[in-house]
Amino acid sequence: MTLEIDRRPGRVEGLSITCHNLGLVHKRRGDLDGAERMFRGSLEAAEQLGVASLIERASAALAVLREPKPSRADQPPGPLAAGTPAPPKRTPALPHSRTPALR
């Protein structure tokens, strides 16, 4: 419904923002094709308006989608990898004394 409302003349900025937000939803759900479609719609509307900030935002979102995801083998080892010392254990805090202070 929102897209139908924002397609009216004079509502192109709203269309760009709505498409961008829907692209984020698709991306979060793992639907990268749907995300790309929405981000392209956002970019098209932003270019029609000529608003640099909207163009940059849509272009950046598309660029992130195109980046290959690193495999686990490509990632640096975590803090507990072999050969890395474990962080020191914390000693439990001592309970506070309930005795009144001496005068």
C-alpha positions in Angstrom: 0.0 0.0 0.0 2.8 2.4 0.8 4.4 2.0 -2.6 1.1 2.8 -4.3 0.7 6.0 -2.3 4.3 7.1 -2.8 4.1 6.6 -6.6 1.9 9.7 -6.9 3.5 12.7 -8.5 5.6 14.6 -6.0 6.2 11.6 -3.8 9.4 10.3 -5.4 11.5 11.0 -2.3 9.2 8.9 -0.2 9.4 6.1 -2.8 13.2 6.1 -2.6 13.1 5.9 1.1 10.4 3.2 1.2 12.2 1.1 -1.4 15.4 1.4 0.6 13.7 0.3 3.8 12.1 -2.6 2.1 15.5 -3.6 0.7 16.8 -3.7 4.2 13.9 -6.0 5.2 14.6 -8.4 2.3 18.3 -8.4 3.1 17.7 -9.2 6.7 15.4 -12.1 5.7 18.1 -13.4 3.3 16.2 -12.6 0.1 19.1 -10.9 -1.7 17.3 -10.8 -5.0 14.4 -8.9 -3.4 16.8 -6.6 -1.6 18.6 -5.8 -4.9 15.3 -5.1 -6.6 14.3 -2.7 -3.9 17.7 -1.0 -3.7 17.6 -0.5 -7.5 14.2 1.1 -7.2 15.5 3.3 -4.5 18.4 4.3 -6.6 16.2 5.0 -9.6 13.9 7.3 -7.6 16.9 9.0 -6.0 18.5 9.7 -9.4 15.2 11.0 -10.7 15.2 13.5 -7.9 18.9 14.2 -8.1 19.3 14.0 -4.3 23.0 13.1 -3.6 22.5 11.6 -0.2 19.7 9.2 -1.4 21.8 8.2 -4.4 24.8 7.5 -2.2 22.8 5.5 0.3 21.2 3.3 -2.4 24.5 2.9 -4.2 26.2 1.8 -1.0 23.5 -0.7 -0.2 23.9 -2.2 -3.7 27.6 -2.4 -3.3 27.3 -4.2 0.0 25.1 -6.8 -1.7 27.6 -7.4 -4.4 30.5 -8.0 -2.0 31.3 -11.7 -1.6 30.8 -12.9 1.9 34.0 -14.2 3.5 34.1 -17.8 4.4 35.0 -18.9 8.0 38.4 -19.9 6.8 39.1 -16.4 5.6 38.2 -14.8 9.0 41.0 -14.2 11.6 41.0 -16.6 14.5 38.9 -15.7 17.5 40.4 -14.9 20.9 40.3 -18.5 22.0 42.1 -20.0 19.0 44.9 -22.5 19.5 48.0 -20.9 21.0 46.1 -17.9 22.3 46.0 -17.7 26.1 42.6 -17.6 27.6 41.6 -14.5 29.4 42.1 -14.5 33.2 39.3 -15.9 35.3 37.5 -13.4 37.4 37.4 -14.1 41.1 34.0 -13.8 42.7 33.3 -10.7 44.6 33.3 -11.1 48.4 29.9 -10.6 50.1 29.5 -7.3 51.9 29.6 -7.4 55.6 26.3 -6.6 57.4 28.0 -5.6 60.6 27.7 -1.9 61.6 30.8 0.2 61.2 33.0 0.6 64.3 33.2 4.0 65.8 
